[in-house]
Amino acid sequence: MSNRIGGNQVKNRAPAAIQISAEQLIREASERQDLTSNVAGVVINKVNDAEEYQSQLRLRRKTFEDEIRRQREHIGTWVKYANFEEENKELERARSIYERALEVDHRGPLLWLKYAEFEMRNEFVNHARNVWDRAVSILPRVDQLWYKYTYMEEMVGDLPKARAVWERWMEWQPDDNAWLSFARFEGRCGDLVLAKNVLERYCASYPSVRSYLKYARWAEYDAKDVVLAREVYERTLSELEIEEVNAKVFKYFASFEERHGEYERARIIYMHAVDTFKLGQGNAHKVTEDADEVDDNEKSRRVDLYKAYVAFEKKFGNKEGVENLILTKQRAEYRAKVEAEPTDYDSWLEWTKLEETHGSPADVRDVFERAVANIPPANDKKFWRRYIYVWINYALYEELEMEDSAQAVKVYNACLGVIPHKSFSFAKVWVLTAKCHIRRRDLKAARAVMGRAIGVCGKESLFKEYIKFELALGEVDRCRTLYGKYLETYPENCEAWKKFSELEESVGEVDRCRALLELAVGQESLDMPEVLWKGFIDFEINQGEGDKARSLFERLLEKTGHVKVWISFANFEATEVGRGVTAARDVYQKAYDRLKEDDLREERVMLLDAWRTMEKEQGSAEKVAEVEAKLPRRIKKKRMKTDPHTGAELGWEEYYEFVFPDDKKAGGNLKILEMAAKWKKQQAEAQKRKADDISS
């Protein structure tokens, strides 16, 4: 096939019969290259005798000198010049070039390094010492010069001079790696005591976490001294300030103990770290370090520390250790919540419950104290409700769990001192304080608290609790006094009037009870007058005073004509205290006429139902039939529904209406309705007959 591309032809891409590799191409090119030139194309002159050699050297030196005159500050040219002389064994000339170069730039570390390496390559040790000494004197902060200097002395085997150089360097207080290298040098010399002294000096010069950790790791890995390493870790925690110790110390220390099989020691270290860095212990807030000021790296290290603790407990822990780990995590979560929102009292309460179950009393009290210290920012009662529950739980813990009622009273008093009573108060706190005094058998203090509560707060619940307390003690006179103050404060409270009357009735003071009820029903405004009237009537009935009860019913019906009052009046007459069934019928009839006059249809139905029930129980069949004859008929009607605001028609709606037989105006309507129903029935029968005829 042709290689020409055109039309429908395709280029031949088949491999050639003879393959040529890249290696072969390079080899052939190298063989064919002109031996008189190098790769860069520069012609290499062949030297045949000494004169030509010297001529060539002069030519090259002139080139270097010209280049130096043009760029005197270019150190690379000086170094190339010196290397050229060194290659040609002109060592004195090379040394002279380095010296000339130092006159140009004696602050360049690279030049000193090249100069000293030149002397070392050619085994001029004393010259090299001289160069290193001059270099470190001029540039004492360049660590590489010191490292090379000490390395050379160590290589030539002059250890005292090497140690002297190290000591000379240490006077300049270099960085961490220099001290550690000095210690390792002493270790290579076989003197671990001197190495230890070096690191002691290092920690004294740089008392930081970094220096102590380097010392500990050297003791463990280089010196193989586990006791010394443990001692250094312990000194790190004791000698450094608590603000300087970070999570890395605890992690390294615990890992060290774990590697050497001291699992209990490692667990104690982890627990101490958890307590120090606020990862869940109750008293960890005493650490002066503020968690918000910790940088991101330290936060990350603390997270890694906690993960290491979790992994440790999973590998070597027991049930108790795992539970403690879970509690630690829960404490950390609660601490994060309350630090983000100090007035989140639900979280505070949950935290206190956790400490009550698993913590010590000191931890529980500590959390409670921290919680109650966060007073709500506004004098709005809705913000104070959950806060007050923290105080109450605190007091109950002291009284029930710790069985210290005196401390509980102190907590209640502290709570009462915090509440802004001029804006609002909490009756529950006053009552709980008084009850705590009662349980301590201090009635005088309990009465004082309740009296103060009524004066400051004056809520109904306080009167009720105080009266209940005095009534349990049998102090009737005190109860009368309290009821008097209660009714002076809340004269419209029917429940208070009723309870007061029941108290008088229970102690046999009938006249006082009757007078009290008479005074109560004579009040202008009452919140639930029906309760009071009913209580008054029931009282007279219980006393067998039918006439007085009847008089009360009549007085009540003058105030209200409610159907239930009529029914109660009629039922009263039907009892033994009343005048009998006949009088009850008269009351029902009178009530029926009154309701009919007022056109109250549903009330009339309720009355007739009650009347019929009475006749079934105490009357005859004829009387029952008479009452049933009065019962209405329930019919469905339609009416137009309208909007009460705009008056617009909304559509038709169905409703039910009661039609009584004795209503004169309903007579014609009933007849029409009966005729309509009869016609509808006839139409349905006609349609049915027609359908039967078609089917047949």
C-alpha positions, 0 to 999 in steps of 0.5 A, a space after each residue: 500500500 502506498 504511503 501517500 495520503 490522498 483520497 481514500 488511501 490510508 498511511 501505512 503505520 506498520 512497524 519497520 522491518 529493522 528496529 533502531 533503539 534510542 540507545 543505539 542512536 546515542 551510541 552511534 552519535 558518541 562514536 561519530 563525535 569529533 574527539 577534539 570538541 566536547 559536548 558543549 562545542 568548546 574546543 579542547 586544546 591538547 597540551 604537548 609540553 610544560 611550556 604549553 601547559 603554563 601558557 594555557 594556565 596563564 590564559 585561564 588565569 587571565 580569563 578569571 582575573 578579567 571576570 573578577 574585575 568585571 564582577 568583583 562581588 560574584 562569589 561563584 567566580 572566586 570559587 571557580 577560580 580557586 577550584 581551578 587552581 586546586 585542580 592544577 595542584 596550585 594550593 597556595 594560589 587557591 588559598 590566596 584566592 580564597 583570602 582575596 575573596 574574603 576581603 570582598 565578602 567575609 559575611 558570606 557563609 558559603 565562601 567560608 564553607 568552600 574555603 574550609 572544605 578546600 583545606 580539609 580535602 587537602 588534609 591541611 587540618 590546622 589551616 582548616 581549624 584556622 578557617 573554621 575559627 575565623 568563620 565562627 567568630 565572624 558568623 556565630 549564628 550560622 549553625 552550619 559552620 559550627 556543625 562542620 567545625 565539630 564534625 571535622 574535629 570528631 573525624 580527626 579524633 581530637 575529641 577534647 577540641 571537638 568538645 571545646 568547640 561545642 562548649 564555645 557554641 553553647 555559649 551563644 545559646 543556639 537552638 534546640 537541635 544544637 543542644 541535642 546534637 551536643 548530647 548525641 556527640 557525648 553519647 557517641 563518645 561513651 559519656 552519658 553523664 556528660 550528655 545528661 548534663 548537656 541536656 540539663 543545661 539545655 532545659 535550664 536555658 530553655 524551660 519549655 515543653 519542647 526542651 523537656 520532650 527532647 530530653 525525655 525522648 533522648 533518655 528513652 531512645 538514645 540513652 535507653 534509660 527508662 527511669 530517667 525518661 519517666 523522671 523527665 516527663 514528671 518534671 515537665 508537669 511539675 516544673 513548668 507552669 500549668 499554662 505552658 503544658 500542652 496536650 502533647 506532653 500528656 500524649 507523649 508521657 502516656 504513650 511512653 508508659 504504654 510502650 513499657 507496659 505501665 498501663 495503670 500509669 498511662 490511664 492515670 496520665 490520661 485522666 489527669 489530662 482530661 481533668 486539666 484540659 476541661 474534657 469532662 471533670 467537674 472541677 476542671 474549670 479551676 484551671 486558669 487557661 481560658 479555652 477560648 484563647 487556645 489556638 487551633 493547633 492546641 485544640 487539634 492536639 487535644 482532640 488527638 489526645 482524647 482519641 488516644 485515650 479512647 483507643 487506649 481504653 478500648 485496648 486495655 480498659 475495663 468496663 469501669 474505664 469505658 464508662 468513665 470515658 463516656 462520662 468524660 465525653 458527656 461532661 465535655 458536651 455539657 461544658 461546651 453547651 453552657 460555655 456557649 449559652 450560660 443561661 441554658 438552664 436545661 443543660 445545667 440541670 442535665 449536667 447536675 443529674 449526671 454528676 449526682 449519679 456518677 460524680 462526687 458531692 464536691 463536683 455536684 455542688 460545684 456545678 450547681 454553684 456555677 449554674 446559679 451564678 448565671 443570673 438571667 439578664 432581664 427581669 422578666 419572669 419567663 426567663 427566671 422560671 428555669 433558673 429557679 428550678 436550678 435553685 430548687 434542685 440544688 436545695 433538694 439535693 442537699 436535703 435528700 441526697 446529702 441529708 443536710 437540711 441546714 444547708 438546704 435552708 441556706 440554699 433557699 435563703 440565697 435563692 430568695 435573696 436573688 429574686 427581684 421581689 419588687 418586680 415579681 416573686 415565686 410562691 413555690 420557693 417561699 412554700 418550699 422554704 417553709 416546708 423545709 423549716 417544718 421538717 427541721 421542726 422549726 415552726 417559728 421560722 416556718 411561720 416567719 417565712 410564710 408571713 414574710 411571703 404573704 407580705 412580699 408576694 401575697 399570692 393565693 397559693 401562699 394563703 392556701 399553703 399557710 392555712 393548710 399548714 396551720 390547719 394540720 397543726 389544729 390552729 383554728 384561730 390562726 386559720 381564721 386570722 389567715 382567712 380574714 387576711 385572705 378575703 381582705 386581699 381577694 374578696 371576690 374569691 368564692 373558693 376562699 369564702 366556701 373553704 372558710 365556711 367549711 372550716 366553721 362548719 367542721 368545728 361546729 360553728 353553725 351560726 358563724 358559718 351561716 353568717 359568713 355565707 350570708 356575707 359572702 353572697 352579699 358581695 358585689 363581685 364574685 368570680 364564681 357566685 354559683 359555687 357559693 350559692 350552691 354551697 350555701 343552699 347545701 349547707 342549709 339542706 344539711 342542717 335540715 333548714 328547708 325554709 331557709 333553703 327555699 328562701 335562698 332558692 327564691 333569692 337566687 331566682 331573683 338574680 338569675 333565671 337559669 334553667 339549672 337553678 329551676 331544676 335544682 329548686 324542683 328537685 329540692 322540693 321533691 326531697 324529704 326536706 322539701 314540700 313534696 312532689 306537688 310542690 316540685 310540679 308547681 316549680 317545674 310548671 312555673 319554670 316552664 312558663 317563665 322559659 316559654 315566655 322568654 322563648 328559650 327553647 333548648 332550656 325548655 327541653 332540658 327542663 322537660 327532660 328533668 321533669 319527666 325523669 322526676 315523674 318516672 321516679 316519683 309520679 304516675 304514668 298519667 303525669 309522665 304522659 302529660 309531660 311527654 305531651 309537652 315535648 317538642 318536635 325536632 325539624 330541619 330548616 334552611 337559612 341564608 348564612 351571612 358574613 357578620 362583618 360585611 353582611 354578604 350572603 355566604 350560602 344556605 345552611 341547615 339547622 334544627 329547631 324545636 317546635 312545641 305543641 303548645 306554641 300557638 303560632 306554630 299550629 299552621 306551620 305544623 299542619 303545612 309540614 304534615 301535608 307536605 310530608 304526606 304528599 312526599 310519601 304519595 309521590 314516592 309510592 307512585 314512582 315505585 309503582 311505575 317502576 314495577 310496571 315497566 319492569 313487568 
